[in-house]
Amino acid sequence: GSWMVSTATQRNGTLVTFIPGGAFIRTGVTFKNETPGHGAWEQVGDWEYIVTYLTVQVDDKGQISGYRKSWIRLTLDPSGQTFTAQSEGAALDKDGKGQRRPNNQLFGVRMVAEP
C-alpha cells in the first residue's frame, strides 16, 4: 500500500508505496534535484521490514551528478496502519562511491481510499 511519511522536522513530506512482490517507490520534496526513488523491500521478522532504494541526482542542467541511496529498517504497528523506522543514507558520486551515515527517524501512516 501507500503511506505518508514524516520525520521529526518535516510532516508528510514524502509518499512511499510498497508493491507486492518486493518493489518500492518513493517520492518527496526533501531534495529538489532528484528523481523519485525506486528500490526493494523485504520482510525480516513478524512486524519488521527492510527497504533499500536509490534516486538519481541531477545538476541544474539536467546532467546526472550522482545518486542518493537509502536503507530503512521499519517496524509495522500490529494495526497495520502506522510504522516507525530508522533510515541511513549515502550521497554517492557518479561511480556509486560514498559513505553510509545515520539519517532520520521516520513515521508512516497508511493511506486509505475515501469515498
GIRA-V33917 format. One record per pair of residues at least 4 apart in sequence whose C-alpha atoms are under 7 Angstrom apart, sorted by the first residue. I is the first residue (numbers start at 1). J is the second residue. Records with the same first field share a line. If there is no record, write none. Layout:
I: J  J
This chain:
1: 17  18  19
2: 16  17  18  110  111
3: 15  16  17  108  109  110  111
4: 12  14  15  16  108  109  110  111
5: 12  13  14  15  106  107  108  109
6: 10  11  12  13  14  106  107  108
7: 11  104  105  106  107
13: 28  29
14: 27  28  29
15: 26  27  28
16: 25  26  27
17: 24  25  26
18: 23  24  25
19: 23  24
22: 40  41  42
23: 39  40  41
24: 38  39  40  41
25: 37  38  39
26: 36  37  38
27: 36  37
33: 57  58  59
34: 55  56  57  58
35: 55  56  57
36: 55
37: 53  54  55
38: 53  54  55
39: 52  53  54
40: 51  52  53
41: 49  50  51  52
42: 49  50  51
43: 48  49  50
44: 48  49  50
45: 49
47: 75  76
48: 74  75  76
49: 73  74  75
50: 72  73  74
51: 71  72  73
52: 70  71  72
53: 69  70  71
54: 67  68  69  70
55: 67  68  69
56: 64  66  67  68
57: 64  65  66  67
58: 62  63  64  65  66
59: 63  64  65
65: 93  94
66: 92  93  94
67: 91  92  93  94
68: 90  91  92
69: 89  90  91
70: 87  88  89  90
71: 87  88  89
72: 85  86  87  88
73: 85  86  87
74: 83  84  85  86
75: 83  84  85
76: 80  82  83  84
77: 81  82  83
81: 109  110
82: 108  109  110
83: 107  108  109
84: 106  107  108
85: 105  106  107
86: 104  105  106
87: 102  103  104  105
88: 100  101  102  103
89: 100  101  102  103
90: 98  99  100  101
91: 98
92: 96  97  98
93: 97  98
